Amino acid sequence: MDAAQRDGVIGYVIGTGPEPVPYEASRHWRDCRLSEELFVWQQEQIELETSTTDRASESFASIDLADIDQVLVDRLQLCLLPGLGPRSLSVLLQAFGSADAVLRASSADLQRVPGVGPKLAHTITTASDHVDVQRVLSWCRDNHVEILEPDRPGFPCRSPYPTPLLELDDTPPLLFASGQWRASDEFAIAIVGTRHATPYGLQQTRNLVRDLAAASVTIVSGLARGIDTAAHRAAIEVGGRTIAFLGGGLGEMYPAENAGLAKEIRDHGAVISEYSPLAKPRSGMFPQRNRLIAAASLATLVIEAPMRSGSLITARLASEMGRSVGALPGPVNSRASSGCHHLIRDGGTLVTNADDVLELLGPVSQPIVTTAGRVGSDSRYGDIGEGVPESALNRSEREIRNGVELSLNEIERSILDHISPTGTAIDEIIAKTELSSPRVTSIISVLEMKRLVRRLSSQYVSRI
């Protein structure tokens, strides 16, 4: 057994069943090993114990469980059991149909499920000894934390469940959320990278994220030191949306210095965890968290990652989910960017600016409504408002079908809005936008190059 397996890191990251699969057997980036940044947690355990508050000593005004829906109580009882990871939990729920059925099952029946041994079966049959549901619910109420469920309204049922996570084989039956997830947050990019970022990496993160967040792209990351922190902060600085997925409980913020940042994120998005809010972070939680970051985003961008960086695991998971993956190159002799260069060599998209990221996002399966701004600036047509009729400048909420649309100026966007997927006459576009014929034809050519429209004939064009 190698060091990574011995520390309990790989099982739920790579494996599709109860048995862990060695990272070396994965399809992508075979030369990459698990990050030294993951193993640094072994040295940081002392810091964890001293930098977080032991919530066990706190008292809460108790919630009467008789007032709480029993399905939620059962799910909390099961999902928060120690030693029960997302893969095994998913298998158990598939085998028995509900949390209630799992909790009522005998030890013998539980052990018939692949991957469930006597120890785990005993933990499940004595679940009430291990999970204080009343205390968890009281903490959530007192700290304005919502419990989200994928198949029904949660507690207290204000925010929706993040629908992209439903594509996972091991969709979390419960999520704890501080802040609010919105439907528009589906138009998201994951920004990940090393905890030990260089000034170059931090500056590039700020530049990219500010442009993307200002254009209504939601920034998803993990609230870790380094690149994650820079990404969240840059999104907030321009009033953008950002989502943080934690590798621990909401009540045990790690690193401790990001507790203030977490509060800011709640006002600009959400801080989300699948773990009990009273759970202290442990090394195995972070690779599991990475799958949520990858699944919640249309694409994953790696900014600064050494060869053994855990962010490459997030990129691999995104690729295996069918998401786009990109990487920002660094100096050729930079160890901090060696993983990014390896990723680009193996087929990841090279990204240097926000427009590259929008191409990475690509088309979405369902249009997403957003009050989208625009990335960057464009002087090809002079001042946007100069000589342009008001009918061509519609800044209301729009449906975004492709990330590239966020690179359009207002005139380009207006013309695109007047083009139907079934085909529209160019003369009709000219009449509706009140723009000149040469200007409309020129902009249609630009939209063609961006692969947003196609010409059906010399007089008709359709939206892709």
N, C-alpha and C positions, 0 to 999 in steps of 0.2 A: 504494500500500500504506500503510495507516494505521499509527500507532505501535504499537498492540497487536499487529497481525500481524507487524510488523517485529521485535518482540521475542519472537516465537514463543509468544505466550500463548494465542491463541484456538483454534488448530487442533484440539486434542483436547478442548477444553471444549465447544464448540458443534457442531463438525462430526460428521457421522455417517459420513463417508467420509474418504478421504485428503486431500481438499482442505478447507481451513478455511472456515467459514461466518461471515461478519461477525456480531458480536453484535447489530447493529442489525436483523438479519433474524430474530431469535428471536421466538417467539410471545408471550413475557411480558416485561413491564417494558422496552419498547422504548426508553424515554427514558433508561434507565440505561446508562452506559458502564462499561468495566472500571475497577475500583477504583484510586484513587490509591494504595491500600495495596498493590496488586500491583506498581505501578510503583516504589514506594519501594524495592523490591528492587534496582533499578538503582543507587540511591545507597548501598545497604547492602552492596554486594559487597566493599568494603574491610573492613567489619566481619566479614563471613563468613570472609574469608581469615585474619583475625587472631584470631577468637574460636573457631575450630574447630581441632582437631589434625589434622595431615596424617598419616593412617593409613598412607600409602605407605611411611613409614620404619619402621613397626613390623614385627617378625618374629613368626611364629607357628610352633608345632609342627605341621608339615604333616600333612594327612590324605592317606592313600593312596587315590587315586581308584579304584583297582582294587577297593576295599572298598565303594564307593558305587554305588548303582543307576544304570545308564547313562541311564535316562530322566530322572532328576533332573539329572545332569550336562549332558545335552543342553538341558534347559529352562533351566538357569542360563546356559549358553553363549549361548543365543539371547535370553532375556528381559532380560539385563543389558547387551546391546550398546548402545553409545552411539549416539544418533540414531534409535533404534527406539522409537516411542511406542506406547501401548496400542492405538490404532486400527489402525495398520499391522501390529502384532504379531498382532492378532485376525484381520485379513484374511489374513495369511500362513499362520496355523495352519489357517484354514478352507480355504485353497487347497491346502495340501500334506498336511494331516492330522495332522502331528506335528512337534515341534521337530527331531527327527532328520532328517526328510524335508526340512525347510527348510534345514538346515545342509548337506545333501548335494546340494542343487539347484545347477544351474549358474547363472552370472550371467544368461544369456539367459532361462532359465526364470523366474528371480526377477523379471526386468524385465517379464514378461508380467502380473504382478500389478499391478492399479491402485495407483498411488502409490509404486511402488518404482522408483527411478531408478538410473542406473549407480553413483552414489556409495554408496547404501544397499546395493545388490547386492554391491558390492565389500566393504563392511564385513561382510556376512553370510558371504561365502565365505572371509573371512580372520578368522572369529570368534575363533579361538584366540589371535590376536595382540592382541585387545582386552579379553578377559575372563579373569581368573585365577581359574578355578573353585576350584582347590585352596585358594587364599588366602581366598576368600569362605567356603568350608565350614569352614576352620580357625577363622576369626574367629567364625562362628556357634557352633561347638562351645565355644570358649573363653569366650564371652560368654553362654552359655545361651540362644541365640536359635534358635527353631524355624523351619523352612521349611514352610509350609502349601501343599498342592496341592488343587485343587477336586475331583479325580476319584479320589484315592487317598491313603493315609497319607503324610505328608511326612517330614521329617528333623528331629528323631528321632521324629516321629509320635506326639506326646502330645495336642496340641490339635486340635480339629476346624477345618475351614475355615469361615469365616463364610458360612453358607448364603444370607443376603440378597444377597450380592454375585453370586450365580449368576444373578440377574435382569438383570445388566448385559449389554449387547451385547459389551462388551470386558472380560469378567471376567478379572482378573489370573491368569495361569497359576501364579504363585508369589507368596506373601506371606511376609515376614519378621516374626516375632512374638516380642516379649519379654513374658512374662506368659502369660495363657491366656484365650482366647475360650471362653465357655460357651454352650450352647444357650439358656439363659435370657437371654443378652445380645441376643437377637432382639427382646425387648421393650424397645426403646430409643427415645430422643428425641435428635435432633441439636440442640445448642445452639451457635449461631454468632453472630458479631458483630464489631464493629470492634476493631482492635488498640489504638485510642486511646480507651478507654472512659472515661466520666465516672464520678464517684462514684455517681450515680444508677444507671447501667447495671450497675456492679459489685455494688451492693447488691441490685438486683432479681434479678440472676443468682444471687447467693447464696441469696436467699429462695426462689426457684423451685426451684433444683437441690436444696437441702437437703430440701425436702418430697418431691420426686420420687424422689431417690435413697434416702431413708429408706423409701419405699414400693416399693422393688425395681425401679424403672425405671432401666435402664442409661443413663448419660449419655455421648453420643458427641460428640467435638469434635476440634480439630486441633492442640492444644498451642501455639498462637500466643500472643502477648502479648494482654493485655486480656481480652475476654469469654471466650475459650477457656480461658485460665489460671484465671480465676475459677470457671468451670464445673467443671473437673477438681478443683480444690481443694475446692469445696463438697461434691462427691460423696464425696471421701475423708474429709472431716471428720465425716460421719455414717455412715461405714462402708459406703458404697454402692459400686456397680460403675461403672467409667468406662473408656472405650476411646478411645485417641488414634490418629488416622491422621496420619502424618507426610508432609511434602512434601520429604523427603530421606531419607538412610540412617540406620539406627539408631545407627551409629557416629559420625555427624556431627550431633549434636543441635543444632537451631536453634529458638529462640534459646538461646544457651549457658546463660543463667541458669535455664532450665527443665530442665536435666539432672537436678537433684535431684527435681523434680516427676515427671519421667519414671520415676525409680526407684520413687517411691511408687505411681504408676499401675500399674506391673508387679505390685505386691502387691494391687491392688484391681481388676484387669482386665487390659488388655494395651495395649502400644504396638506399632502395626502399620505396616508400610511395604511398598510394592510395589517399592521401589528397593533396589539393592545396599546393604548396610550400610556400605560404604565410599564411597558416593556423597555428594558435597557438595550441599547444597540449591541449587537454581537457580530462577529466577522461574517458568519454565514448569512446574515440578513441582507447584506449589501448586494451580493450577486443576484439574489432573488428579487430585490428591488429593481435591478437593472432591466429585467424583462418588462416591468411596468413602464419604465421610461421609454423603452423601444416601442412598445405596443401603443402607447398614447400619442405617438408622433407619426406624421406622414414620412419623415425622413430623419436620419441621425447624422449629425456632423461632429467629427472628432477634431478637436483643436488641441494640439500638443499631446502626444502620448508616446512614452518610451515603448520599447519592444514588448515589455511584459505588463503593459498597462491594462487595468481592468476595464477601461473605456473601450478597448478593442473587443471585449466580451459583449458589451452593449451593442457595438456595431455588428458583430456576428449575429447576435440574436435578432436585430432589426432586419438583417439580410435574409435570415431564415424565415422571417415573418412576411417576406415580400416587400419590405420597406426599402426605400433608397438609402444609400450610405455614401457619405462624402468625407473628405479629409482636407484640412488646410495644410499646405506644405510649409516647411520651415527651412532654415539654413541646412545645407546638405550635410554639414558636419555636426549638426545639433542632435545630441542623444535624446533630448526632450521631444524631438519630432520624428525619431526613427520609426516609431510605430505607425505614424501617419504616412510616411513614405512607403512603408511596407504595405499598408492598406491600399494606397493608390496603385502601387505596382501590381497588386492582386485584383484590380478591377474596381476599386472605389473611385468615385468621381472627385477629381481635383477641383477644389473650391478656393477662390481668391477674393470674392466679393459677394454682396447680397444678391445680385442678379443670378450668380451661379447657384446660390441656395434656392432661389425661387424655381429655377429649372429642375433642381433636385427634388423639390416638392411635387412637381409634375401635376397631372390631372387627378382630380379626386373623384371617387366613385359616385358621391352624391354632392350636389352644390351646397356650399356652406355660406350662410348669410353673414356678412360682416360689414362694418362701416369702414371699409378698407381705405387706407391712405395710399401712398405710393413710395416706393423705394427710390432713393437717390434723386437726382435732378436731371433735366434734359432740356437743352437749348436748341434742339433741332428745328423747332417751330417758333422760336422766339418766346416771349412771355406767353404763358398758357392762355391768359385772357385777352391777349392783343388781337383784335379783329375777329374774335370768335364769338358767335351768337350764344346767348344764354342757354338756348336749347341744347347746345353741345356740351354744357358743363353741368352735369347732373351728379351731385355729391351725396345723394341719399344712400341708404343701405343697399348693398348689391350682393348678388350671388356670385361667389368665386368658384370657378370650375377648374382652374389651373393656377398653380403658384406663379407662373410667369405673368399672369394678369396684374399682379401687384407692381410690376416694373413699368406698367403703362402710364403715360400722362393722361390728363383728363380728356383730351381730344381723342386719343387712341381708344380710351375706355368707352367714350360715348359712341364711337363708330362700332366698336365690338358689341355694345349693348343692342345695337339696331340690326345685328346680323343673326339670322335664325339658323339652327342646325339643319333645317330642311332647305335652306337657300333663300337669299334675298337679292333683289335687283339693286345694282349699284345706283341707278337713278333714284330709287326709293330712299336709299341712305342719304344721298345728296339732298333730297327734298326735306327729309326729317331733321337732319342736322344743320341745314342751311349753310353748309360749307361749300367751297368751290369744288368743281369736278376734279381738277388736278390735285387738290389737297386730299380729297377722299381717296382717289386712286393711289396716291403716294403712301398714305397711311395703311391702306389695305395691303400694299406690298410689304410694309413693315410687319403687319400682323401675320402675313404668310411666313416671313422669315422666322418669326417667333413660334411658328407651328400652332397658331391659334385659329386660323381660318384657312380655307382652301378655295380656289377658284373652280367653279363648275363650268363656266364659259367666260367669254369676254365681258359679259354683262351681269353675270350672277356669281355670288360668293356665298359660302356656307361656313358656319361656325363648327370647329372641331370639338 
